[in-house]
Amino acid sequence: MRHLGLRASASSPCRVRVRPCASAPPLSPSRLQQRVTFPATAVRATRASSPHHRLDAVRHNDAEAIPERLAVVTGANKGVGLEVCRQLALQGVTVILTARDEKRGKDATETLRHESQLPNIIFHQLDIRDDDGVTSLAWYIKNRYGKLDILVNNAAVSGIVADEEGLKALNIDAETWTSGRAANLLKEVFQNANDEALNCLNTNYYGCKRVTEALLPLLKLSTSGARIVNASSLASELKRMPNEKLRNDLSNIDVWDEDRIEAVLNTFLEDLKSGRLEEAGWPMMLPAYSVSKMVINLYTRIMARRYPEMRINCVRPGFVKTDINWNLGVLTPEQGARGPVMLALLPDDGPTGCYFDQTEMVNVW
Ligand SMILES: NC(=O)c1ccc[n+]([C@@H]2O[C@H](COP(=O)([O-])OP(=O)(O)OC[C@H]3O[C@@H](n4cnc5c(N)ncnc54)[C@H](OP(=O)(O)O)[C@@H]3O)[C@@H](O)[C@H]2O)c1
């Protein structure tokens, strides 16, 4: 963990009072204390180098470093996530760009900081499947900033092993792809491997849940109003669920909680293992991905009900040309980021518990 350029141990925190920056809203003394918990070694080192003015410098730097709005974006080293970081930073939000791969994440951050001249972007490594990594991010934010305002759960995988050459050769147009009618064609080039499906659910749903739960205590301390944006997909639309009973169930938010979601995901994995996906009525176009996004929609609604003071929504960015769809998409990441960014910056009286297709609210359940 780095604080003000000094290596520090987490074991013995020491509290220092500082004034907030001019643009920040007024803070109560208890909130102020929460925001400026420095590890003791950092403060000791500063005091040792020069008694008074160095400590003032620490106060000043830290006051500047507490932003009015702080966002975390997952899976942000490329694609839509990277562009969400850029657009949020352009709006004055301080953004923690996270990525599972340290080099890819740092490179992306450097590009935005220097080429796009956005110094308000910071990198933090995060694999959303890793409990310890998620805890470490929460710890970092708590100690460095004391709060979080925006969480964009963007990271995801397709859950498929694809024969990319074969896929290109099929030459599927955007309309056929997005309508879901390509499922039969894709059987030739997509392999629904158990490991990939498991990884897909662990990333797209459990990863989102893991990060959300770890950062919720910090979102509750938001001074500008907490926003959570979950990346969803057309594949989440309930009309694409062939199993009628499950389709009806999924549309009734009253009966769902996280335990029930887990039970459904376990049934899906059992059906996949025993080769019964089609027979059991699961969606056959990107099965694990579709199911993961259907439960993301449910999770969004559950959380929106549980935390009515926050604005919690899910969004389909559009059919964007990125790696997740083997670059078959037609929109640019810049276009794809508009919906998530709009939802990240919703006013206090904005909608919550809703699904957006890019920037438009639609009913998919
Ligand atoms: N593109 C579309 O047409 C489209 C349509 C509907 C929905 N979406 C959704 O939009 C979101 C962004 O997708 P995209 O199009 O930008 O795809 P992308 O370019 O493939 O980006 C996906 C990002 O997620 C990251 N990621 C994957 N597993 C991760 C993990 N375990 N921990 C942390 N990061 C992880 C990837 O990192 P690596 O680089 O390390 O792999 C990458 O940064 C996804 O939720 C996707 O489902 C996209």
The ligand as an SDF file (V2000), in Angstrom:
LIG
                    3D

 48 52  0  0  0  0  0  0  0  0999 V2000
  -19.2560   -5.0300  -26.4820 N   0  0  0  0  0  0  0  0  0  0  0  0
  -20.5500   -5.2680  -26.5160 C   0  0  0  0  0  0  0  0  0  0  0  0
  -21.1720   -5.3150  -27.6030 O   0  0  0  0  0  0  0  0  0  0  0  0
  -21.3190   -5.4950  -25.2550 C   0  0  0  0  0  0  0  0  0  0  0  0
  -22.6830   -5.7530  -25.3710 C   0  0  0  0  0  0  0  0  0  0  0  0
  -23.4140   -5.9660  -24.2240 C   0  0  0  0  0  0  0  0  0  0  0  0
  -22.8010   -5.8980  -23.0020 C   0  0  0  0  0  0  0  0  0  0  0  0
  -21.4750   -5.6530  -22.9080 N   0  0  0  0  0  0  0  0  0  0  0  0
  -20.8730   -5.6060  -21.5760 C   0  0  0  0  0  0  0  0  0  0  0  0
  -20.0580   -4.4530  -21.4470 O   0  0  0  0  0  0  0  0  0  0  0  0
  -19.0210   -4.7160  -20.5000 C   0  0  0  0  0  0  0  0  0  0  0  0
  -17.6780   -4.3270  -21.1120 C   0  0  0  0  0  0  0  0  0  0  0  0
  -17.3910   -5.2020  -22.1740 O   0  0  0  0  0  0  0  0  0  0  0  0
  -16.4830   -4.7930  -23.3910 P   0  0  0  0  0  0  0  0  0  0  0  0
  -17.3270   -4.8360  -24.5790 O   0  0  0  0  0  0  0  0  0  0  0  0
  -15.7370   -3.5620  -23.0980 O   0  0  0  0  0  0  0  0  0  0  0  0
  -15.5050   -6.0740  -23.4440 O   0  0  0  0  0  0  0  0  0  0  0  0
  -13.9210   -6.1910  -23.3560 P   0  0  0  0  0  0  0  0  0  0  0  0
  -13.2590   -5.1880  -24.2230 O   0  0  0  0  0  0  0  0  0  0  0  0
  -13.6290   -7.6370  -23.5890 O   0  0  0  0  0  0  0  0  0  0  0  0
  -13.6080   -5.8140  -21.8520 O   0  0  0  0  0  0  0  0  0  0  0  0
  -13.8710   -6.6780  -20.7900 C   0  0  0  0  0  0  0  0  0  0  0  0
  -13.0120   -6.2440  -19.6230 C   0  0  0  0  0  0  0  0  0  0  0  0
  -13.2830   -7.0860  -18.4980 O   0  0  0  0  0  0  0  0  0  0  0  0
  -12.0350   -7.4770  -17.9740 C   0  0  0  0  0  0  0  0  0  0  0  0
  -12.1290   -8.6790  -17.1540 N   0  0  0  0  0  0  0  0  0  0  0  0
  -12.4730   -9.9280  -17.5220 C   0  0  0  0  0  0  0  0  0  0  0  0
  -12.3910  -10.7520  -16.4730 N   0  0  0  0  0  0  0  0  0  0  0  0
  -12.0000   -9.9980  -15.4160 C   0  0  0  0  0  0  0  0  0  0  0  0
  -11.7410  -10.2650  -14.0480 C   0  0  0  0  0  0  0  0  0  0  0  0
  -11.8560  -11.5050  -13.5450 N   0  0  0  0  0  0  0  0  0  0  0  0
  -11.3660   -9.2600  -13.2490 N   0  0  0  0  0  0  0  0  0  0  0  0
  -11.2310   -8.0190  -13.7390 C   0  0  0  0  0  0  0  0  0  0  0  0
  -11.4350   -7.6970  -15.0210 N   0  0  0  0  0  0  0  0  0  0  0  0
  -11.8240   -8.6880  -15.8430 C   0  0  0  0  0  0  0  0  0  0  0  0
  -11.1370   -7.6410  -19.1770 C   0  0  0  0  0  0  0  0  0  0  0  0
   -9.7760   -7.6930  -18.7880 O   0  0  0  0  0  0  0  0  0  0  0  0
   -8.6420   -8.4280  -19.6880 P   0  0  0  0  0  0  0  0  0  0  0  0
   -8.1960   -7.4430  -20.7200 O   0  0  0  0  0  0  0  0  0  0  0  0
   -7.6000   -8.7420  -18.6790 O   0  0  0  0  0  0  0  0  0  0  0  0
   -9.2740   -9.6410  -20.2970 O   0  0  0  0  0  0  0  0  0  0  0  0
  -11.5110   -6.3810  -19.9150 C   0  0  0  0  0  0  0  0  0  0  0  0
  -10.8410   -5.2860  -19.3700 O   0  0  0  0  0  0  0  0  0  0  0  0
  -19.1240   -6.2030  -20.1620 C   0  0  0  0  0  0  0  0  0  0  0  0
  -19.8350   -6.3470  -18.9370 O   0  0  0  0  0  0  0  0  0  0  0  0
  -19.9480   -6.7660  -21.2890 C   0  0  0  0  0  0  0  0  0  0  0  0
  -20.6740   -7.9280  -20.9100 O   0  0  0  0  0  0  0  0  0  0  0  0
  -20.7030   -5.4530  -24.0090 C   0  0  0  0  0  0  0  0  0  0  0  0
  1  2  1  0
  2  3  2  0
  2  4  1  0
  4  5  1  0
  4 48  2  0
  5  6  2  0
  6  7  1  0
  7  8  2  0
  8  9  1  0
  8 48  1  0
  9 10  1  0
  9 46  1  0
 10 11  1  0
 11 12  1  0
 11 44  1  0
 12 13  1  0
 13 14  1  0
 14 15  2  0
 14 16  1  0
 14 17  1  0
 17 18  1  0
 18 19  2  0
 18 20  1  0
 18 21  1  0
 21 22  1  0
 22 23  1  0
 23 24  1  0
 23 42  1  0
 24 25  1  0
 25 26  1  0
 25 36  1  0
 26 27  1  0
 26 35  1  0
 27 28  2  0
 28 29  1  0
 29 30  1  0
 29 35  2  0
 30 31  1  0
 30 32  2  0
 32 33  1  0
 33 34  2  0
 34 35  1  0
 36 37  1  0
 36 42  1  0
 37 38  1  0
 38 39  2  0
 38 40  1  0
 38 41  1  0
 42 43  1  0
 44 45  1  0
 44 46  1  0
 46 47  1  0
M  CHG  2   8   1  16  -1
M  END
$$$$
